[in-house]
Amino acid sequence: MHVIIAGNCEDPGQESVKRIIKETRNNKVEFMYLELASLQSIRQFVEHFKAKNLSLHVLVNNAAVMLVPQRYTEDGFEEHFAVNYLGHFLLTHLLLDALRQSGSSDHNSRIVTLSSATHYIGELNLNDLQSRHSYSSHGAYAQCKLALVLFSYQLQQRLAVEGSYVISNVVDPGVVNTDLYRHTTWLFKLCKWLTSWLLFQTPSQGASTVIYAAVSPDLEGSGGFYLTNGQKTKSADVSYDEDLQKELWTRSCKLVGILETHDQAS
Ligand SMILES: NC(=O)c1ccc[n+]([C@@H]2O[C@H](COP(=O)([O-])OP(=O)(O)OC[C@H]3O[C@@H](n4cnc5c(N)ncnc54)[C@H](OP(=O)(O)O)[C@@H]3O)[C@@H](O)[C@H]2O)c1
């Protein structure tokens, strides 16, 4: 199995590669540079990936920033929205052909998108997706996590309509002790430090539902689910709103500069 660790930091990426090779004795593991805050970087990454002529059976849309101050990317997008949502939206689109070609009827390719329980309180502000008029870091994080659920469901619907052997599911990994909390307040960090042994899962525990979504035979042919604790769970009511899913899809295509294929949208 060929594994690509994509990230915007070479050193920790290469460290992960070394660790995986050591633990699995699979030498086909590599790091590739991908800056999700840049549409150009995403396009370059996909070009480099395609030049390798590899199959693509699983895509995990994992990266995120959380509670960063109000900042805008080189493309003019609010950072949470850009890195966590739009970057993965474009990446997935550009890799869809590779996923389609790699899937088969008894072995579907899989797209696993990481959301969060925070999406339950998220609101999609269609009049101000980039939070220019009013900004709250919590609101921006929750909005993009809701956008990822809407995207994952709408993608599954489109894949099913076209009859491709690709499924899309969304995962909430639970509360996990990772660097995601680096932008929280010192008081939160103190509480986390004191209680993490009790309230937080380890990164390995947090990865379990992602791995389940990526490889479990239970999910063969089953897309369009919100998974947490290794189980299908109901996501926020608003995430099932198909009109909202389609509206977000159309807007996202425009924002990242790709053509929407209307035949799949019906
Ligand atoms: N931890 C939790 O409690 C929790 C709860 C619910 C959902 N989640 C979700 O789980 C996923 C994984 O988060 P985590 O907890 O493992 O956090 P994490 O340790 O901070 O991992 C996030 C990863 O995203 C990468 N990243 C950030 N900005 C990027 C960019 N512009 N381009 C490319 N890569 C970028 C980070 O790289 P650097 O470290 O180099 O910046 C890091 O490797 C996220 O989608 C998160 O929202 C986590």
Ligand as a Chemical Component Dictionary entry (heavy atoms), coordinates in Angstrom:
data_LIG
# 
_chem_comp.id                   LIG 
_chem_comp.type                 NON-POLYMER 
_chem_comp.pdbx_formal_charge   0 
_chem_comp.three_letter_code    LIG 
# 
loop_
_chem_comp_atom.comp_id 
_chem_comp_atom.atom_id 
_chem_comp_atom.alt_atom_id 
_chem_comp_atom.type_symbol 
_chem_comp_atom.charge 
_chem_comp_atom.model_Cartn_x 
_chem_comp_atom.model_Cartn_y 
_chem_comp_atom.model_Cartn_z 
_chem_comp_atom.pdbx_ordinal 
LIG N1  N1  N 0  -8.606  17.266 18.598 1  
LIG C1  C1  C 0  -9.924  17.272 18.804 2  
LIG O1  O1  O 0  -10.414 17.275 19.964 3  
LIG C2  C2  C 0  -10.868 17.285 17.639 4  
LIG C3  C3  C 0  -12.247 17.282 17.899 5  
LIG C4  C4  C 0  -13.140 17.299 16.830 6  
LIG C5  C5  C 0  -12.639 17.317 15.529 7  
LIG N2  N2  N 1  -11.300 17.337 15.311 8  
LIG C6  C6  C 0  -10.842 17.387 13.904 9  
LIG O2  O2  O 0  -9.887  16.366 13.675 10 
LIG C7  C7  C 0  -8.995  16.783 12.616 11 
LIG C8  C8  C 0  -7.574  16.554 13.051 12 
LIG O3  O3  O 0  -7.270  17.479 14.085 13 
LIG P1  P1  P 0  -6.210  17.181 15.228 14 
LIG O4  O4  O 0  -6.926  17.192 16.509 15 
LIG O5  O5  O -1 -5.378  16.005 14.863 16 
LIG O6  O6  O 0  -5.369  18.535 15.180 17 
LIG P2  P2  P 0  -3.846  18.801 14.852 18 
LIG O7  O7  O 0  -2.981  17.877 15.624 19 
LIG O8  O8  O 0  -3.632  20.261 15.011 20 
LIG O9  O9  O 0  -3.762  18.373 13.326 21 
LIG C9  C9  C 0  -4.215  19.214 12.300 22 
LIG C10 C10 C 0  -3.268  19.052 11.155 23 
LIG O10 O10 O 0  -3.643  19.996 10.136 24 
LIG C11 C11 C 0  -2.448  20.541 9.613  25 
LIG N3  N3  N 0  -2.671  21.839 8.995  26 
LIG C12 C12 C 0  -3.068  22.986 9.596  27 
LIG N4  N4  N 0  -3.095  23.990 8.719  28 
LIG C13 C13 C 0  -2.714  23.461 7.509  29 
LIG C14 C14 C 0  -2.548  24.006 6.223  30 
LIG N5  N5  N 0  -2.740  25.299 5.975  31 
LIG N6  N6  N 0  -2.155  23.180 5.223  32 
LIG C15 C15 C 0  -1.915  21.888 5.454  33 
LIG N7  N7  N 0  -2.039  21.316 6.669  34 
LIG C16 C16 C 0  -2.441  22.099 7.687  35 
LIG C17 C17 C 0  -1.571  20.679 10.834 36 
LIG O11 O11 O 0  -0.239  20.857 10.462 37 
LIG P3  P3  P 0  0.746   21.689 11.475 38 
LIG O12 O12 O 0  0.676   20.998 12.776 39 
LIG O13 O13 O 0  2.041   21.584 10.775 40 
LIG O14 O14 O 0  0.195   23.065 11.511 41 
LIG C18 C18 C 0  -1.815  19.365 11.531 42 
LIG O15 O15 O 0  -0.994  18.350 11.004 43 
LIG C19 C19 C 0  -9.348  18.250 12.353 44 
LIG O16 O16 O 0  -10.156 18.318 11.199 45 
LIG C20 C20 C 0  -10.135 18.689 13.566 46 
LIG O17 O17 O 0  -11.039 19.724 13.311 47 
LIG C21 C21 C 0  -10.399 17.305 16.325 48 
# 
loop_
_chem_comp_bond.comp_id 
_chem_comp_bond.atom_id_1 
_chem_comp_bond.atom_id_2 
_chem_comp_bond.value_order 
_chem_comp_bond.pdbx_ordinal 
LIG N1  C1  SING 1  
LIG C1  O1  DOUB 2  
LIG C1  C2  SING 3  
LIG C2  C3  SING 4  
LIG C2  C21 DOUB 5  
LIG C3  C4  DOUB 6  
LIG C4  C5  SING 7  
LIG C5  N2  DOUB 8  
LIG N2  C6  SING 9  
LIG N2  C21 SING 10 
LIG C6  O2  SING 11 
LIG C6  C20 SING 12 
LIG O2  C7  SING 13 
LIG C7  C8  SING 14 
LIG C7  C19 SING 15 
LIG C8  O3  SING 16 
LIG O3  P1  SING 17 
LIG P1  O4  DOUB 18 
LIG P1  O5  SING 19 
LIG P1  O6  SING 20 
LIG O6  P2  SING 21 
LIG P2  O7  DOUB 22 
LIG P2  O8  SING 23 
LIG P2  O9  SING 24 
LIG O9  C9  SING 25 
LIG C9  C10 SING 26 
LIG C10 O10 SING 27 
LIG C10 C18 SING 28 
LIG O10 C11 SING 29 
LIG C11 N3  SING 30 
LIG C11 C17 SING 31 
LIG N3  C12 SING 32 
LIG N3  C16 SING 33 
LIG C12 N4  DOUB 34 
LIG N4  C13 SING 35 
LIG C13 C14 SING 36 
LIG C13 C16 DOUB 37 
LIG C14 N5  SING 38 
LIG C14 N6  DOUB 39 
LIG N6  C15 SING 40 
LIG C15 N7  DOUB 41 
LIG N7  C16 SING 42 
LIG C17 O11 SING 43 
LIG C17 C18 SING 44 
LIG O11 P3  SING 45 
LIG P3  O12 DOUB 46 
LIG P3  O13 SING 47 
LIG P3  O14 SING 48 
LIG C18 O15 SING 49 
LIG C19 O16 SING 50 
LIG C19 C20 SING 51 
LIG C20 O17 SING 52 
# 
